[in-house]
Amino acid sequence: MPTVSFRVDDELKDRLDRLVERKGLNVSAVFRQAVLDKVEELEHGPREAAGFSLSLKERLALANQYLILAALHPNERNHYLGHVEALQSGYELHYPAMVEAFDTGLSKEDCTEVLDILQMYDDLAYSYDALADKGGLTQAEVTFPGFDGNHETARMAYARYFVVDLDRYSRLKATARTTGFNGHFPAMARYRRMLPAHRRLSQPPRGLSASEIRAILRAGEGA
Protein backbone atom coordinates (compact mmCIF):
# COMPACT_ATOMS: atom_id res chain seq x y z
CA MET A 1 0.00 0.00 0.00
CA PRO A 2 1.50 3.40 -0.98
CA THR A 3 2.44 5.87 1.75
CA VAL A 4 1.35 9.53 1.67
CA SER A 5 2.96 12.12 3.95
CA PHE A 6 1.72 15.62 4.77
CA ARG A 7 2.22 18.23 7.48
CA VAL A 8 -0.27 19.48 10.10
CA ASP A 9 0.16 22.29 12.60
CA ASP A 10 0.88 21.64 16.28
CA GLU A 11 -2.64 22.50 17.43
CA LEU A 12 -4.28 20.01 15.07
CA LYS A 13 -1.73 17.34 16.03
CA ASP A 14 -2.48 17.85 19.73
CA ARG A 15 -6.24 17.66 19.12
CA LEU A 16 -5.80 14.47 17.11
CA ASP A 17 -3.59 12.88 19.77
CA ARG A 18 -6.14 13.61 22.49
CA LEU A 19 -8.97 12.27 20.33
CA VAL A 20 -7.34 8.96 19.40
CA GLU A 21 -6.24 8.38 23.00
CA ARG A 22 -9.70 9.10 24.39
CA LYS A 23 -11.53 6.97 21.82
CA GLY A 24 -8.89 4.30 21.28
CA LEU A 25 -8.56 5.02 17.56
CA ASN A 26 -5.78 4.35 15.09
CA VAL A 27 -4.27 7.56 13.70
CA SER A 28 -3.68 6.11 10.23
CA ALA A 29 -7.25 4.81 10.06
CA VAL A 30 -8.61 8.24 11.01
CA PHE A 31 -6.62 9.93 8.24
CA ARG A 32 -7.56 7.28 5.67
CA GLN A 33 -11.27 7.68 6.44
CA ALA A 34 -11.02 11.49 6.38
CA VAL A 35 -9.30 11.42 2.98
CA LEU A 36 -11.80 8.86 1.63
CA ASP A 37 -14.77 10.95 2.79
CA LYS A 38 -13.33 14.08 1.16
CA VAL A 39 -12.54 12.32 -2.12
CA GLU A 40 -16.09 10.92 -2.30
CA GLU A 41 -17.53 14.36 -1.55
CA LEU A 42 -15.46 15.94 -4.32
CA GLU A 43 -16.42 13.19 -6.76
CA HIS A 44 -20.11 12.95 -5.96
CA GLY A 45 -20.97 16.08 -4.00
CA PRO A 46 -21.80 16.36 -0.29
CA ARG A 47 -23.60 13.42 1.25
CA GLU A 48 -26.60 15.61 1.96
CA ALA A 49 -27.01 16.19 -1.78
CA ALA A 50 -27.32 12.46 -2.41
CA GLY A 51 -29.65 11.63 0.45
CA PHE A 52 -30.99 12.74 3.80
CA SER A 53 -31.75 11.13 7.12
CA LEU A 54 -35.09 10.28 8.70
CA SER A 55 -35.75 9.18 12.24
CA LEU A 56 -37.25 5.74 12.88
CA LYS A 57 -40.54 7.40 13.77
CA GLU A 58 -40.55 9.40 10.51
CA ARG A 59 -39.72 6.28 8.49
CA LEU A 60 -42.58 4.37 10.13
CA ALA A 61 -45.08 7.17 9.48
CA LEU A 62 -44.06 7.57 5.83
CA ALA A 63 -44.00 3.83 5.19
CA ASN A 64 -47.55 3.52 6.54
CA GLN A 65 -48.71 6.37 4.31
CA TYR A 66 -47.18 4.72 1.25
CA LEU A 67 -48.88 1.43 2.18
CA ILE A 68 -52.21 3.28 2.22
CA LEU A 69 -51.44 4.87 -1.16
CA ALA A 70 -50.50 1.46 -2.57
CA ALA A 71 -53.91 0.13 -1.50
CA LEU A 72 -55.77 3.15 -2.89
CA HIS A 73 -53.95 3.23 -6.24
CA PRO A 74 -53.43 -0.32 -7.57
CA ASN A 75 -51.90 0.94 -10.82
CA GLU A 76 -49.07 2.56 -8.85
CA ARG A 77 -48.81 -0.15 -6.21
CA ASN A 78 -45.27 -1.25 -7.11
CA HIS A 79 -44.05 2.35 -7.13
CA TYR A 80 -45.34 2.99 -3.61
CA LEU A 81 -44.17 -0.38 -2.29
CA GLY A 82 -40.69 0.46 -3.55
CA HIS A 83 -40.72 3.50 -1.28
CA VAL A 84 -41.94 1.32 1.59
CA GLU A 85 -39.00 -1.05 1.10
CA ALA A 86 -36.51 1.84 1.03
CA LEU A 87 -37.99 3.30 4.22
CA GLN A 88 -38.19 0.02 6.10
CA SER A 89 -34.61 -0.88 5.14
CA GLY A 90 -33.25 2.62 5.70
CA TYR A 91 -31.83 3.14 2.19
CA GLU A 92 -31.06 6.86 2.54
CA LEU A 93 -29.80 7.21 -1.03
CA HIS A 94 -33.35 6.57 -2.27
CA TYR A 95 -35.17 8.98 0.04
CA PRO A 96 -34.88 11.92 -2.42
CA ALA A 97 -36.94 9.97 -4.99
CA MET A 98 -39.89 10.37 -2.62
CA VAL A 99 -39.69 14.17 -2.81
CA GLU A 100 -38.40 14.61 -6.35
CA ALA A 101 -41.48 16.67 -7.26
CA PHE A 102 -40.63 19.18 -4.53
CA ASP A 103 -38.91 22.40 -5.57
CA THR A 104 -36.01 23.83 -3.60
CA GLY A 105 -38.37 26.64 -2.62
CA LEU A 106 -38.16 30.40 -2.29
CA SER A 107 -36.98 32.18 0.85
CA LYS A 108 -39.26 34.47 2.84
CA GLU A 109 -37.22 37.44 1.61
CA ASP A 110 -37.54 36.38 -2.04
CA CYS A 111 -41.28 35.79 -1.65
CA THR A 112 -41.67 39.25 -0.15
CA GLU A 113 -39.74 40.78 -3.04
CA VAL A 114 -42.03 39.07 -5.56
CA LEU A 115 -45.07 40.40 -3.68
CA ASP A 116 -43.59 43.90 -3.76
CA ILE A 117 -43.22 43.58 -7.53
CA LEU A 118 -46.80 42.36 -7.92
CA GLN A 119 -48.05 45.22 -5.75
CA MET A 120 -46.09 47.70 -7.84
CA TYR A 121 -47.62 46.51 -11.10
CA ASP A 122 -51.07 46.35 -9.54
CA ASP A 123 -50.62 50.01 -8.53
CA LEU A 124 -49.42 50.89 -12.04
CA ALA A 125 -52.42 49.18 -13.64
CA TYR A 126 -54.90 50.71 -11.18
CA SER A 127 -53.46 54.20 -11.61
CA TYR A 128 -53.35 53.90 -15.40
CA ASP A 129 -57.02 52.86 -15.53
CA ALA A 130 -57.98 55.82 -13.33
CA LEU A 131 -56.22 58.41 -15.51
CA ALA A 132 -58.49 60.60 -17.61
CA ASP A 133 -55.44 61.74 -19.56
CA LYS A 134 -53.05 58.84 -20.12
CA GLY A 135 -50.24 61.23 -21.01
CA GLY A 136 -49.11 59.07 -23.90
CA LEU A 137 -48.82 55.92 -21.79
CA THR A 138 -50.05 52.63 -23.22
CA GLN A 139 -51.66 49.63 -21.56
CA ALA A 140 -48.71 47.47 -22.59
CA GLU A 141 -46.28 49.64 -20.62
CA VAL A 142 -48.09 49.06 -17.32
CA THR A 143 -48.83 45.36 -17.91
CA PHE A 144 -46.79 43.05 -15.70
CA PRO A 145 -44.22 41.36 -17.99
CA GLY A 146 -43.59 38.42 -15.65
CA PHE A 147 -40.33 36.59 -14.97
CA ASP A 148 -37.92 34.61 -17.10
CA GLY A 149 -39.12 31.01 -17.15
CA ASN A 150 -35.57 29.68 -17.51
CA HIS A 151 -33.66 31.73 -14.95
CA GLU A 152 -36.36 33.13 -12.63
CA THR A 153 -38.52 30.02 -12.53
CA ALA A 154 -39.22 29.93 -8.79
CA ARG A 155 -40.29 33.59 -8.78
CA MET A 156 -42.51 33.02 -11.81
CA ALA A 157 -44.14 30.00 -10.15
CA TYR A 158 -44.67 31.87 -6.88
CA ALA A 159 -46.24 34.85 -8.65
CA ARG A 160 -48.61 32.49 -10.46
CA TYR A 161 -49.43 30.69 -7.20
CA PHE A 162 -50.18 33.95 -5.39
CA VAL A 163 -52.27 35.53 -8.13
CA VAL A 164 -54.08 32.48 -9.51
CA ASP A 165 -54.22 29.88 -6.73
CA LEU A 166 -54.71 32.35 -3.88
CA ASP A 167 -56.98 34.57 -6.01
CA ARG A 168 -55.17 37.86 -5.47
CA TYR A 169 -54.46 40.92 -7.62
CA SER A 170 -57.35 40.58 -10.06
CA ARG A 171 -55.82 43.17 -12.39
CA LEU A 172 -52.88 40.83 -13.03
CA LYS A 173 -54.90 37.68 -13.72
CA ALA A 174 -55.33 38.30 -17.43
CA THR A 175 -51.56 38.17 -17.88
CA ALA A 176 -51.35 35.04 -15.74
CA ARG A 177 -53.90 33.33 -17.97
CA THR A 178 -52.31 34.35 -21.26
CA THR A 179 -48.57 34.06 -20.49
CA GLY A 180 -48.36 32.24 -17.17
CA PHE A 181 -46.15 35.17 -16.09
CA ASN A 182 -43.37 33.87 -18.33
CA GLY A 183 -41.75 36.95 -19.81
CA HIS A 184 -39.00 34.91 -21.54
CA PHE A 185 -36.41 37.47 -20.46
CA PRO A 186 -34.59 38.13 -17.14
CA ALA A 187 -36.44 40.93 -15.36
CA MET A 188 -35.27 41.05 -11.74
CA ALA A 189 -32.59 43.69 -12.31
CA ARG A 190 -35.17 45.97 -13.91
CA TYR A 191 -37.73 45.40 -11.15
CA ARG A 192 -35.14 46.10 -8.46
CA ARG A 193 -34.44 49.48 -10.04
CA MET A 194 -38.16 50.24 -10.23
CA LEU A 195 -39.08 49.29 -6.66
CA PRO A 196 -37.34 52.21 -4.85
CA ALA A 197 -39.02 54.70 -7.20
CA HIS A 198 -42.38 53.04 -6.61
CA ARG A 199 -41.96 53.13 -2.82
CA ARG A 200 -41.01 56.79 -2.93
CA LEU A 201 -43.78 57.92 -5.29
CA SER A 202 -46.59 55.81 -3.83
CA GLN A 203 -46.32 57.20 -0.29
CA PRO A 204 -48.82 57.94 1.07
CA PRO A 205 -50.89 55.34 -0.83
CA ARG A 206 -52.80 57.03 -3.66
CA GLY A 207 -53.28 56.90 -7.39
CA LEU A 208 -50.15 57.66 -9.40
CA SER A 209 -50.09 60.41 -11.99
CA ALA A 210 -49.01 59.77 -15.57
CA SER A 211 -45.66 61.43 -14.90
CA GLU A 212 -45.11 59.31 -11.78
CA ILE A 213 -45.93 56.12 -13.67
CA ARG A 214 -43.46 57.12 -16.35
CA ALA A 215 -40.80 57.90 -13.72
CA ILE A 216 -41.15 54.40 -12.25
CA LEU A 217 -40.93 52.80 -15.69
CA ARG A 218 -37.88 54.89 -16.58
CA ALA A 219 -36.18 53.88 -13.34
CA GLY A 220 -36.37 50.31 -14.60
CA GLU A 221 -34.38 51.29 -17.66
CA GLY A 222 -31.77 52.99 -15.51
CA ALA A 223 -32.96 56.43 -16.65
C-alpha positions as a LaTeX table, in Angstrom:
\begin{tabular}{lrrr}
\hline
Residue & $x$ (\AA) & $y$ (\AA) & $z$ (\AA) \\
\hline
Met1 & 0.00 & 0.00 & 0.00 \\
Pro2 & 1.50 & 3.40 & $-0.98$ \\
Thr3 & 2.44 & 5.87 & 1.75 \\
Val4 & 1.35 & 9.53 & 1.67 \\
Ser5 & 2.96 & 12.12 & 3.95 \\
Phe6 & 1.72 & 15.62 & 4.77 \\
Arg7 & 2.22 & 18.23 & 7.48 \\
Val8 & $-0.27$ & 19.48 & 10.10 \\
Asp9 & 0.16 & 22.29 & 12.60 \\
Asp10 & 0.88 & 21.64 & 16.28 \\
Glu11 & $-2.64$ & 22.50 & 17.43 \\
Leu12 & $-4.28$ & 20.01 & 15.07 \\
Lys13 & $-1.73$ & 17.34 & 16.03 \\
Asp14 & $-2.48$ & 17.85 & 19.73 \\
Arg15 & $-6.24$ & 17.66 & 19.12 \\
Leu16 & $-5.80$ & 14.47 & 17.11 \\
Asp17 & $-3.59$ & 12.88 & 19.77 \\
Arg18 & $-6.14$ & 13.61 & 22.49 \\
Leu19 & $-8.97$ & 12.27 & 20.33 \\
Val20 & $-7.34$ & 8.96 & 19.40 \\
Glu21 & $-6.24$ & 8.38 & 23.00 \\
Arg22 & $-9.70$ & 9.10 & 24.39 \\
Lys23 & $-11.53$ & 6.97 & 21.82 \\
Gly24 & $-8.89$ & 4.30 & 21.28 \\
Leu25 & $-8.56$ & 5.02 & 17.56 \\
Asn26 & $-5.78$ & 4.35 & 15.09 \\
Val27 & $-4.27$ & 7.56 & 13.70 \\
Ser28 & $-3.68$ & 6.11 & 10.23 \\
Ala29 & $-7.25$ & 4.81 & 10.06 \\
Val30 & $-8.61$ & 8.24 & 11.01 \\
Phe31 & $-6.62$ & 9.93 & 8.24 \\
Arg32 & $-7.56$ & 7.28 & 5.67 \\
Gln33 & $-11.27$ & 7.68 & 6.44 \\
Ala34 & $-11.02$ & 11.49 & 6.38 \\
Val35 & $-9.30$ & 11.42 & 2.98 \\
Leu36 & $-11.80$ & 8.86 & 1.63 \\
Asp37 & $-14.77$ & 10.95 & 2.79 \\
Lys38 & $-13.33$ & 14.08 & 1.16 \\
Val39 & $-12.54$ & 12.32 & $-2.12$ \\
Glu40 & $-16.09$ & 10.92 & $-2.30$ \\
Glu41 & $-17.53$ & 14.36 & $-1.55$ \\
Leu42 & $-15.46$ & 15.94 & $-4.32$ \\
Glu43 & $-16.42$ & 13.19 & $-6.76$ \\
His44 & $-20.11$ & 12.95 & $-5.96$ \\
Gly45 & $-20.97$ & 16.08 & $-4.00$ \\
Pro46 & $-21.80$ & 16.36 & $-0.29$ \\
Arg47 & $-23.60$ & 13.42 & 1.25 \\
Glu48 & $-26.60$ & 15.61 & 1.96 \\
Ala49 & $-27.01$ & 16.19 & $-1.78$ \\
Ala50 & $-27.32$ & 12.46 & $-2.41$ \\
Gly51 & $-29.65$ & 11.63 & 0.45 \\
Phe52 & $-30.99$ & 12.74 & 3.80 \\
Ser53 & $-31.75$ & 11.13 & 7.12 \\
Leu54 & $-35.09$ & 10.28 & 8.70 \\
Ser55 & $-35.75$ & 9.18 & 12.24 \\
Leu56 & $-37.25$ & 5.74 & 12.88 \\
Lys57 & $-40.54$ & 7.40 & 13.77 \\
Glu58 & $-40.55$ & 9.40 & 10.51 \\
Arg59 & $-39.72$ & 6.28 & 8.49 \\
Leu60 & $-42.58$ & 4.37 & 10.13 \\
Ala61 & $-45.08$ & 7.17 & 9.48 \\
Leu62 & $-44.06$ & 7.57 & 5.83 \\
Ala63 & $-44.00$ & 3.83 & 5.19 \\
Asn64 & $-47.55$ & 3.52 & 6.54 \\
Gln65 & $-48.71$ & 6.37 & 4.31 \\
Tyr66 & $-47.18$ & 4.72 & 1.25 \\
Leu67 & $-48.88$ & 1.43 & 2.18 \\
Ile68 & $-52.21$ & 3.28 & 2.22 \\
Leu69 & $-51.44$ & 4.87 & $-1.16$ \\
Ala70 & $-50.50$ & 1.46 & $-2.57$ \\
Ala71 & $-53.91$ & 0.13 & $-1.50$ \\
Leu72 & $-55.77$ & 3.15 & $-2.89$ \\
His73 & $-53.95$ & 3.23 & $-6.24$ \\
Pro74 & $-53.43$ & $-0.32$ & $-7.57$ \\
Asn75 & $-51.90$ & 0.94 & $-10.82$ \\
Glu76 & $-49.07$ & 2.56 & $-8.85$ \\
Arg77 & $-48.81$ & $-0.15$ & $-6.21$ \\
Asn78 & $-45.27$ & $-1.25$ & $-7.11$ \\
His79 & $-44.05$ & 2.35 & $-7.13$ \\
Tyr80 & $-45.34$ & 2.99 & $-3.61$ \\
Leu81 & $-44.17$ & $-0.38$ & $-2.29$ \\
Gly82 & $-40.69$ & 0.46 & $-3.55$ \\
His83 & $-40.72$ & 3.50 & $-1.28$ \\
Val84 & $-41.94$ & 1.32 & 1.59 \\
Glu85 & $-39.00$ & $-1.05$ & 1.10 \\
Ala86 & $-36.51$ & 1.84 & 1.03 \\
Leu87 & $-37.99$ & 3.30 & 4.22 \\
Gln88 & $-38.19$ & 0.02 & 6.10 \\
Ser89 & $-34.61$ & $-0.88$ & 5.14 \\
Gly90 & $-33.25$ & 2.62 & 5.70 \\
Tyr91 & $-31.83$ & 3.14 & 2.19 \\
Glu92 & $-31.06$ & 6.86 & 2.54 \\
Leu93 & $-29.80$ & 7.21 & $-1.03$ \\
His94 & $-33.35$ & 6.57 & $-2.27$ \\
Tyr95 & $-35.17$ & 8.98 & 0.04 \\
Pro96 & $-34.88$ & 11.92 & $-2.42$ \\
Ala97 & $-36.94$ & 9.97 & $-4.99$ \\
Met98 & $-39.89$ & 10.37 & $-2.62$ \\
Val99 & $-39.69$ & 14.17 & $-2.81$ \\
Glu100 & $-38.40$ & 14.61 & $-6.35$ \\
Ala101 & $-41.48$ & 16.67 & $-7.26$ \\
Phe102 & $-40.63$ & 19.18 & $-4.53$ \\
Asp103 & $-38.91$ & 22.40 & $-5.57$ \\
Thr104 & $-36.01$ & 23.83 & $-3.60$ \\
Gly105 & $-38.37$ & 26.64 & $-2.62$ \\
Leu106 & $-38.16$ & 30.40 & $-2.29$ \\
Ser107 & $-36.98$ & 32.18 & 0.85 \\
Lys108 & $-39.26$ & 34.47 & 2.84 \\
Glu109 & $-37.22$ & 37.44 & 1.61 \\
Asp110 & $-37.54$ & 36.38 & $-2.04$ \\
Cys111 & $-41.28$ & 35.79 & $-1.65$ \\
Thr112 & $-41.67$ & 39.25 & $-0.15$ \\
Glu113 & $-39.74$ & 40.78 & $-3.04$ \\
Val114 & $-42.03$ & 39.07 & $-5.56$ \\
Leu115 & $-45.07$ & 40.40 & $-3.68$ \\
Asp116 & $-43.59$ & 43.90 & $-3.76$ \\
Ile117 & $-43.22$ & 43.58 & $-7.53$ \\
Leu118 & $-46.80$ & 42.36 & $-7.92$ \\
Gln119 & $-48.05$ & 45.22 & $-5.75$ \\
Met120 & $-46.09$ & 47.70 & $-7.84$ \\
Tyr121 & $-47.62$ & 46.51 & $-11.10$ \\
Asp122 & $-51.07$ & 46.35 & $-9.54$ \\
Asp123 & $-50.62$ & 50.01 & $-8.53$ \\
Leu124 & $-49.42$ & 50.89 & $-12.04$ \\
Ala125 & $-52.42$ & 49.18 & $-13.64$ \\
Tyr126 & $-54.90$ & 50.71 & $-11.18$ \\
Ser127 & $-53.46$ & 54.20 & $-11.61$ \\
Tyr128 & $-53.35$ & 53.90 & $-15.40$ \\
Asp129 & $-57.02$ & 52.86 & $-15.53$ \\
Ala130 & $-57.98$ & 55.82 & $-13.33$ \\
Leu131 & $-56.22$ & 58.41 & $-15.51$ \\
Ala132 & $-58.49$ & 60.60 & $-17.61$ \\
Asp133 & $-55.44$ & 61.74 & $-19.56$ \\
Lys134 & $-53.05$ & 58.84 & $-20.12$ \\
Gly135 & $-50.24$ & 61.23 & $-21.01$ \\
Gly136 & $-49.11$ & 59.07 & $-23.90$ \\
Leu137 & $-48.82$ & 55.92 & $-21.79$ \\
Thr138 & $-50.05$ & 52.63 & $-23.22$ \\
Gln139 & $-51.66$ & 49.63 & $-21.56$ \\
Ala140 & $-48.71$ & 47.47 & $-22.59$ \\
Glu141 & $-46.28$ & 49.64 & $-20.62$ \\
Val142 & $-48.09$ & 49.06 & $-17.32$ \\
Thr143 & $-48.83$ & 45.36 & $-17.91$ \\
Phe144 & $-46.79$ & 43.05 & $-15.70$ \\
Pro145 & $-44.22$ & 41.36 & $-17.99$ \\
Gly146 & $-43.59$ & 38.42 & $-15.65$ \\
Phe147 & $-40.33$ & 36.59 & $-14.97$ \\
Asp148 & $-37.92$ & 34.61 & $-17.10$ \\
Gly149 & $-39.12$ & 31.01 & $-17.15$ \\
Asn150 & $-35.57$ & 29.68 & $-17.51$ \\
His151 & $-33.66$ & 31.73 & $-14.95$ \\
Glu152 & $-36.36$ & 33.13 & $-12.63$ \\
Thr153 & $-38.52$ & 30.02 & $-12.53$ \\
Ala154 & $-39.22$ & 29.93 & $-8.79$ \\
Arg155 & $-40.29$ & 33.59 & $-8.78$ \\
Met156 & $-42.51$ & 33.02 & $-11.81$ \\
Ala157 & $-44.14$ & 30.00 & $-10.15$ \\
Tyr158 & $-44.67$ & 31.87 & $-6.88$ \\
Ala159 & $-46.24$ & 34.85 & $-8.65$ \\
Arg160 & $-48.61$ & 32.49 & $-10.46$ \\
Tyr161 & $-49.43$ & 30.69 & $-7.20$ \\
Phe162 & $-50.18$ & 33.95 & $-5.39$ \\
Val163 & $-52.27$ & 35.53 & $-8.13$ \\
Val164 & $-54.08$ & 32.48 & $-9.51$ \\
Asp165 & $-54.22$ & 29.88 & $-6.73$ \\
Leu166 & $-54.71$ & 32.35 & $-3.88$ \\
Asp167 & $-56.98$ & 34.57 & $-6.01$ \\
Arg168 & $-55.17$ & 37.86 & $-5.47$ \\
Tyr169 & $-54.46$ & 40.92 & $-7.62$ \\
Ser170 & $-57.35$ & 40.58 & $-10.06$ \\
Arg171 & $-55.82$ & 43.17 & $-12.39$ \\
Leu172 & $-52.88$ & 40.83 & $-13.03$ \\
Lys173 & $-54.90$ & 37.68 & $-13.72$ \\
Ala174 & $-55.33$ & 38.30 & $-17.43$ \\
Thr175 & $-51.56$ & 38.17 & $-17.88$ \\
Ala176 & $-51.35$ & 35.04 & $-15.74$ \\
Arg177 & $-53.90$ & 33.33 & $-17.97$ \\
Thr178 & $-52.31$ & 34.35 & $-21.26$ \\
Thr179 & $-48.57$ & 34.06 & $-20.49$ \\
Gly180 & $-48.36$ & 32.24 & $-17.17$ \\
Phe181 & $-46.15$ & 35.17 & $-16.09$ \\
Asn182 & $-43.37$ & 33.87 & $-18.33$ \\
Gly183 & $-41.75$ & 36.95 & $-19.81$ \\
His184 & $-39.00$ & 34.91 & $-21.54$ \\
Phe185 & $-36.41$ & 37.47 & $-20.46$ \\
Pro186 & $-34.59$ & 38.13 & $-17.14$ \\
Ala187 & $-36.44$ & 40.93 & $-15.36$ \\
Met188 & $-35.27$ & 41.05 & $-11.74$ \\
Ala189 & $-32.59$ & 43.69 & $-12.31$ \\
Arg190 & $-35.17$ & 45.97 & $-13.91$ \\
Tyr191 & $-37.73$ & 45.40 & $-11.15$ \\
Arg192 & $-35.14$ & 46.10 & $-8.46$ \\
Arg193 & $-34.44$ & 49.48 & $-10.04$ \\
Met194 & $-38.16$ & 50.24 & $-10.23$ \\
Leu195 & $-39.08$ & 49.29 & $-6.66$ \\
Pro196 & $-37.34$ & 52.21 & $-4.85$ \\
Ala197 & $-39.02$ & 54.70 & $-7.20$ \\
His198 & $-42.38$ & 53.04 & $-6.61$ \\
Arg199 & $-41.96$ & 53.13 & $-2.82$ \\
Arg200 & $-41.01$ & 56.79 & $-2.93$ \\
Leu201 & $-43.78$ & 57.92 & $-5.29$ \\
Ser202 & $-46.59$ & 55.81 & $-3.83$ \\
Gln203 & $-46.32$ & 57.20 & $-0.29$ \\
Pro204 & $-48.82$ & 57.94 & 1.07 \\
Pro205 & $-50.89$ & 55.34 & $-0.83$ \\
Arg206 & $-52.80$ & 57.03 & $-3.66$ \\
Gly207 & $-53.28$ & 56.90 & $-7.39$ \\
Leu208 & $-50.15$ & 57.66 & $-9.40$ \\
Ser209 & $-50.09$ & 60.41 & $-11.99$ \\
Ala210 & $-49.01$ & 59.77 & $-15.57$ \\
Ser211 & $-45.66$ & 61.43 & $-14.90$ \\
Glu212 & $-45.11$ & 59.31 & $-11.78$ \\
Ile213 & $-45.93$ & 56.12 & $-13.67$ \\
Arg214 & $-43.46$ & 57.12 & $-16.35$ \\
Ala215 & $-40.80$ & 57.90 & $-13.72$ \\
Ile216 & $-41.15$ & 54.40 & $-12.25$ \\
Leu217 & $-40.93$ & 52.80 & $-15.69$ \\
Arg218 & $-37.88$ & 54.89 & $-16.58$ \\
Ala219 & $-36.18$ & 53.88 & $-13.34$ \\
Gly220 & $-36.37$ & 50.31 & $-14.60$ \\
Glu221 & $-34.38$ & 51.29 & $-17.66$ \\
Gly222 & $-31.77$ & 52.99 & $-15.51$ \\
Ala223 & $-32.96$ & 56.43 & $-16.65$ \\
\hline
\end{tabular}
